[in-house]
Amino acid sequence: MDEVSPGPSRAGGFRWQEPELLRRRRSAKWRAYPSDVLPVWVAEMDCVLAAPVALALADAVSLGDTGYPAGTGYVDALAGFARARWGWDGVTADRAARVPDVMRGVVEVLSLVTDPGDPVVVNCPVYAPFYEFIEHCGRTVVEAPLGADGRIDVTTLTDAFRRATAGGGHAAYLLCNPHNPTGTVHHRDELEAVASLAETYGVRVVVDEIHAPLVHEGATFVPYLSVRGAERGFALMSASKAWNLAALPAAVALAGEAAAPDLARIPREVTEGVSHFGIIAQTAALRDGTAWLDGLLAALAENRALFTRLLAEHLPSLRYRPGAGTYLAWLDCRNAGLGDDPAAVFLARGRVALTGGLPFGTGGAGHARFNLATSPERITEAVRRMASVL
């Protein structure tokens, strides 16, 4: 892969990592493919770790602080971040539980409010592990496709809720906000419509809000539990996506006021099975890493603008609607003649690795997901390789 500059430091010391150091990483993004493949697929960022996180981890190692997690520091840090960032006071220790990561938390919450065989509604195309985790915990997926604009279609969702509850059992709705892979950030009125519909049909809402800190300037993230009628809902939050901490997992499961008794039933082995280092890292990110996050968001804004220009110039047959959240770009390649799995074609013929759209469910065929959390030079090179395929 060509050598590129990591670029200057930004607010909070944010900067992209040097290419020679990226190639030394042992994570999936940089080890899944041969060295001649440019990876822009899995949700890992090519950035230098935020200094407050690195310092907190180094301090823990120097102290030999490698025991079991304790205290409410992580929940307190999330509460402070939510208050400062979103003006929301809804994170409270009496309605919160630490969980090992967001998807493990999703499974545990679904297990609290549904039984094996019960349906779980999802808005496809959606984060592929939703399907895997729902099926692994013995529930069945009911799809409610997003509208052509990438937003929740209330008519479609109503039909899905009707089908999910027709048998008389329990049902849940696993919502992604901000949405992966489209980057859609759901509006307050949409979330209130969801809450009202869920109450009408007796569906329990569980929201994956892992990308919540990654909402772009001009857009507003609305926590689901802050909207009218969401008292029986749940949300899962984590700092892992926004600060690139997949190797240091930890998350917080939050319950609406009426759902607190359900959350209190979460097994002790789950709440005590959280990584101590994960809690240390994520607490530091939420408490002391907001300036770094602002630097990241500024860099991502430039990357989205660059990517849009490059596609218009070199790949006009690909359609891209920039989302209001995440660092992921959802590409509609159906007019490019690349078949149902364009990512496979770009990999084989262009040596650039995107995430294929098929595992994202209905609506994923002919699409691919591009990770914009890398340097402008790597984005430019990736588009050049993709264009060479066409």
N, C-alpha and C positions, 0 to 999 in steps of 0.2 A: 504494500500500500504506500502511496506517496507520502513523503514527510510534509507536515503542515505546521504552521505556528499555532500555539494554544491561545494566542490573543492576550490582551491586557487584562489585569484584574479590574473588577467592577465593585459596586457597592458591597460592603461586607466582605471583601476579599474574594468574591466569586470569580472563577476563571475556568476555562476548559483545560483539561489535562494534556501534557505533552505527549505526542504520538508514541515516542519510544517507551514511555511508561504505560500507556494503554496496552501495548502489545505484551507487556509483562503481567498484565492482570490474568487471574485464573478463573474468573467468573464466566458464566455461560455465554454472555455476549461476545467475548473475545476468544473462547475456546471451542465453540460449537462448530465452527467452519474452518476450512484451511486458511492459511495466512494471506492468500491472494484475494480473499473475499472481504469486501467492505461491509461490516455489520451495522445495519440501521433497523434492527428488528425488536428484540426483547426490551422491556421497559427498564433499562439501565441507562444512567447518564454518564457521559464522558467528561465528568468534571472532577476537580480537586475537592476532596472532602472539606466541608465547612470547618473552619478552625475551632469554633466552640465545641463541636462534636469530637474532633480529634483530640483536643486538650482534655475533655472529660474522660475519654477512653484511656488516654495515656496516664492520667492521674489515677484512674481505677487500677490499671495494671501495676503502677508503681507502688500502690498501697496493698497489692494482693487482694483487691476487692472483687473476688470471684465467687462469692457465695450466692445465697438465695435472695430474690428481690423482697423488699419490704417498704412499707409506707405508702403515702398517697402522692408522692412527688410528681409522678407521671401524669396522673389525673389533674393535679393542681396546675401543672404547666400547660396542659391542653385547655383547661378552663381559662387561664390567663390569655392564651393565644386566641381562643374563640371570642373572648370579650373584646380584645384589642383589634382583632382582624375583622370580625363580623358583627360586633355589637351584640353578642349573644351570651347570656348568662346561664345557658341551659346545661352546662357540664357541671354536675354536682356529684360528690363522692357517694351519696346515698342512692344514686341511680346510674352508677358506673361500675364496670368490672374489667379488670385487665384480662386480656386474652393473648395467646401466643402470636397471632397475626390476624389480619382482616378475614381471610377466607376460613380459617379455623373458627374464628368468632361467628361468622355467618352460619357455619354448620351447627355450632352449638346453640345459637339462637333459634334456628329452624327446628332443632330437636326439642326445644322448649315448647314451641307453639304448634307443631304439626306432628303427625304420626307417620310411620313408614307407609309408603304408598300414596301419601297425600300429594296434591299438586302444588307446584311453585311456579308462579308466573314470572317471565322475564321479557324485557324489551329487546328483541333482536334487531340487527346484529349486536351482540354484546360480548364482553370479556369472556373468552372461551372457557376458562376454569369454572364459570358459573354452571355450565352444563355438567362438567366432570364432578364437581363437589356435590351438586344436588343429587345426581344419580348415585354417587358413592354412599351418600347417607340414606339411600333408599327412598327418596322422593322422586316424583315425576315432573318433568319440565312441560309447562304450557307456554307457548310463545305468543307474545302480543307485539308484532312488528312495529317499529317506529314508523312515523309518517315519512313521506318523501322529503320533508324538510329536516329530518333527523330528530324530530321532537315527539313527545308522547302523543299518541292519537287516542283521545278519550273514548271514541266509539269502539275502536279496536280493543282497548283495555277493558271496557265494559263487557264486551263479548267474551274476553278471556276470563274475567272474574265470574261471569255467569257459568261458563263451562267448568271452571275450577271448583265451583261450589255446588254444581248440579247434583253430585252424589251425596251431599249432606255431611261430608266430613270437614276436616280443617283444611284451610288453604292459606298460602302465603304469597307475597309479592316481593321479589328480590330486585330492587331498583338500584341503578348505578348513577351516581350524581357527584361530580361531573361524569358524563357518560364515556365509557371506554368501549369502542374505539372512536366514536364520532367527535368527541370533545364538547358535545352539547352540555350546557349548564342549564338545568331546569329552572324556570321562573317560579316565583311564589304562587301565582295563580294556578299554575300547572300542578304544583305540589299540593295545594289546597284541594284541587279537584281530585287528586289521587287519594288524599285522606278522606274526603267525603265519600268517594266511591268505595273505599275499603270498609268504611263503617256500614254502608248500605248492604254490602255483601258479606260482612264478617270476615274479611281477609286481613291477615296480619302483615304489616309492611316492615320490611327489613332493608335498610339502605346502606350500600357500600359507598362511603364518602372519603375514600383514601386519597383521591385527587383534589380534595377541597382546597388545600393551600395553593393549588396551581391554576387559579382563575385569573384571567388576563385583565389588564386595565380596561375600564369601560364596561365590564361585566360584574355581576354581583352573585356571589355564592349564598344561597339560602339553606341553612341547615334544615333538614326535613322536620326534626323535632321542634323547630321554632314556629311551624305553621299551625294555623287553626285546625283542630280535629285530629292532630297527630299523636294524641296522648297514649294510644295503644301501640305505637310504633317503636322501632329500634333503629339505631344507627351504629355503624362501625367506623372509627376514625383511627388514623395513624400518621406519623410523620415520615414513614418509610419511602413513599414515592417522591415527595417534595424535596427531601434531603438525600436521596439515593442511599437508603439504608436497608436494602433487601437482605443483606447478610446479618443485620442486627434487628430482627423482627420483634415487634411488640405492637399491640393495638388496644384500643379501649372500646368496649361495647357499652352503648348508652341506651337508656330506656326512657320512653315518655312516662309521664306521671302514673298513668293507669297500667303501664307495663312493668313497673318496678317490681311487683311481686313475682312476675315471671322471671325477670333477670336474676332475682335473688336465688332462684333454684339452679343456677348454673353450677356445675360440679366443681368442687374444690380443686381437684386435680388439674382442671383447666386453668383456673385463675392463678394457681401456684406454679404452673408450668411455663411461665413467661421468662424469656431470657433476661437475666440481670443486666448484661451488657446492652441488650436492646433497649431496656428501660433507661439506662444511663445515657445512651446515645440520643434517644428520641426526646428525652426530657431536656437535654442540652439544646437540641435543635429548636424545640418549641419555645424555650425560655430565652435563649441567647442567639439564635440563628436567624432572626427575621431580616436583618440587614443583608445577610448572605442570600436569603430567599428573594429579596427585592432585586438583587443583582442577577440572579437566575432568571426571574421573570422578564427583566429588561433584555437579557440576551435571547430569550425565547421569542420575544416580540420581534426582534430583528431577524431571527431565523425564519419565523413564519412569513414575514414580508419577503425575504430572500427566496424562500422556497416557492412562494406564489409567483414571483417574477420568473424564476427559472423554469417552472412548469409551463407558463404561458409562452416562453421563448422556445423551449426545447421539446416539450411534451404536451402540446396543445390538445391531444386526444384524451388525455387524462383529466378527469374532473375532480376538483378539490374545493371543499367548502371549509375554510378555516373555522375551527370550533372556538368557543369562548373559554375552554379549559383544557387541561392536560398538556403534555408535550408530544402528543401523538397526532399524526395526520392520516386521515382515512381517505384512500384514493379509489375512485371509481374508474376502473380500467376497461370497462365493458366495450367502449368504442375503439379500443386499441387492437382488438383481434388477438388477445392473448389467452383466451379461454377462461375457464372457471377459476384457475389458480395462477394468476399473473405473477405472483411472487416466485413460483417455481421457474418460470421463464426468465425473469430478471436474474435469478441466481445462476441458472445454467448458462445463459448466454451473455450476461453482463457482469457476473461475479459480484453482485451486490445482494445482500440478504435482507429482505423485508419479511414481515409476518403475513402469511397467507390469510385470506378472508374466510375461507370455508369453515374453520372451526368456530367462527363467531355466530354460526346459526343461519337461519333464513335471512337472506339479504346480504350474506357475505360472499357469495359466488361472484367472481369477476372483480373483487376488490383486494386491496392490500393495505397494510398499515406500515407507515414510515415513522421512525423515531427521530424527532427533531432535536433531541437533547444531545447535540454534539456541536462541533465547531462549524462555522460557516464554510470553511474549506472542505470539510468532509461532506457536508450537504451538497456543495457544488460538484464534488467528484462523484457522489452517488447519482445525482441527476444526469451527469455526463454519461456514466455507464448505462443507466436506464435508457437514455436516449439512443445510445448505440445499438440497443436491441431492436428499436423500431426503425 
